[in-house]
Amino acid sequence: MSRPAALFAILALAAPASAQAVRPRRLLVVIDPGHGGARVGAVGPDGLREKDLSLAIARKVAALCKRELGLQVLLTRTGDREVPLAERVALANRRHADLFLSIHANSMPTARARRSTRGIETYFLSADPSGAAAAALAERENLDDRPRARARRQGDVDAILDDLTLTAAHADSSRLAYALQERLVAATAAPNRGVQQAPFFVLTGARMPAVLVEVGFVSQPDEEKLLATPAYEDQLAAAIVRGLADYQIAVAPRTAAR
């Protein structure tokens, strides 16, 4: 049995017997290409822009999700336009999405670090960053929404996170992050920078498992060239979709047991 077929066989078992005669609702994944419009994001030495890379990969992930897994997919932006950070996850909440995936590319602040730092890392929401690098990255990404960043108090973030920790969605964000990270590293042989935690505004308030993937460092010259290659973008997109399938297969038996 193929992986997509196995996925939907398991999901069918998770449904009550009375509901199995009815066509099950297809799972909805919201894919969020980072930045857009005037918010360019990171820019590599040869000019690769994070906003363009994230949109290219998001489109490929969306197509594969539909074709290989039969999922419903919604992109927070389909072109080069600016979308406030809070609106991205709000859209997922309004549509009662099952998963939220934000796609980004990374950058280092110093010339020495830009020459050497490369690799993939995946994040889920936490008030306590994994370390100084995670905190700095979240701060840079959060600058896309400067007015909200200034207005939002740490107590407000903590209150939201306290609520999230009581939900299965927050725990499942960790499971999703590990599934994606494992597949991305295996498919690309990129340095594994691990699964980490940080207070990303774009993930705040999600009522479903939500993660942010940093697919590589546009600031590192060799990795920038790789990320600009359509074939490598295809590898990244395929790995993300395999990670989504792994996650769904892992959580479906637990759902069925309820």
Steps between C-alpha positions, in 0.01 A plus 500: 500500500635845412565757774204723397271197490625389841445847637138514397435142609617592850301822502190307397546270801514806722145598405199367696324206331189712442705757313696263277213478254528875448785639290755625758603863501834544333761640737581868448860621512575872502841573346653836581776635272700734721517876439370653173448844351723760663607239757780336302650294782859377476700571183796293387831630361384422146160660561278201581210642701332306776153614396547356149654173618233437763221557246662271241534215752151559643345468155681172444397367841139594429498318166653186651261504797207499262641247256676255733295523821163626379501785753326833481755781489473872562789743455511815711630678192512385138703793370740771606283683749533599862291311756513601870640226722190484719274460195686190382414276794163675541415377150587145603284530811203637306518216252541241778822373343654174617862612458688829456843508335704819460793481255806724538870526421765602748787748517790576732586852618882503480734452204681211667178316582359562152799323344461182705149456639261281304237235564134439579307560821134474595322695774186479708361767731636559847543801729848369585735487197733203463796737517636838401498417129135391512405817688683719248335324206151544647574866563605550137196318362265684736618836365273442199220621728670790678186679631367180656846409625521829688146479634502138610613451857685194619216429743257475208726251323541298817122486548451365149776246545361390836174425324675319217689272736164361613408388150597199292583742217804632680636153580435389143697800371809338647418167335445672165826693529702184561330317210582783259856551624583132466374480144662827389843404629478147359398624156756778466796392718503859627649565844242412764451805722220325683151567626483814711256727679449876475225764545410554133203735463389320185436183706336674796136410555491201266222257593663221303852352484717782362868510408749723323765345274828675415604316182856634491722807522481737203788689663743209442625527137503128417165433665347803327599355161346168600177658624467691172500171305150377403609138545603566861174684566324187369697290750402726786133502400487121464667453838251733667209304355652168614537650846135602500401145404723352773341729758145413396571128510655537846209691654210315333513187726492724807197678357331168427550385860302789646 
